[in-house]
Amino acid sequence: RQVISSSWFERMRMPCAIAPFYGYLIWLNHDGVIFPSAPHDSFFAVGAGSSITWVDPSRGAVTVARWIDGAKADGLFARVGAALDRL
């Protein structure tokens, strides 16, 4: 059962006028600046305690990292992406 409409996801990933790297409570990676190792269609929810939910539409994957050092997050995304690409 789908509980969130597909149009909501489309709007959520649209950059806002003030900050092109931000959508509806979601960090966007359109230009690869936030996380260079993640695909540009990726988006992220970043929460308290350095929890990051990474949605990677091009690979059909969602990765959740809890209590991660923010400086090491991009390295994690690079390793997870490489592992998924080998499947």
Residue pairs with C-beta under 8 A, 6 or more apart in sequence:
8 24
11 23
11 24
12 23
12 24
12 25
12 26
12 43
13 23
13 26
13 28
13 43
14 23
14 24
15 21
15 22
15 23
15 28
15 30
16 22
16 23
20 28
20 30
20 31
21 27
21 28
21 29
21 30
21 31
21 33
21 34
22 28
23 43
25 45
26 43
26 44
26 45
27 34
27 43
27 44
27 45
27 46
28 34
28 43
29 35
29 38
29 39
29 40
29 41
29 42
29 43
29 44
30 40
30 41
31 40
32 38
32 40
34 44
35 42
35 44
35 54
35 73
35 74
35 77
36 74
37 74
37 75
37 77
37 78
37 81
38 54
38 56
38 74
38 77
38 81
39 56
39 57
39 58
39 59
39 81
41 56
41 57
41 58
42 54
42 55
42 56
42 57
42 58
42 77
43 55
44 52
44 53
44 54
44 55
45 52
45 53
46 52
46 53
47 53
49 66
49 67
50 65
50 66
50 67
50 68
50 69
50 70
51 64
51 65
51 66
51 67
51 68
52 64
52 65
52 68
52 73
53 62
53 63
53 64
54 62
54 63
54 64
54 65
54 77
54 80
55 61
55 62
56 62
56 63
56 81
56 84
59 81
59 84
59 85
61 80
61 84
63 76
63 77
63 80
65 73
65 76
68 76
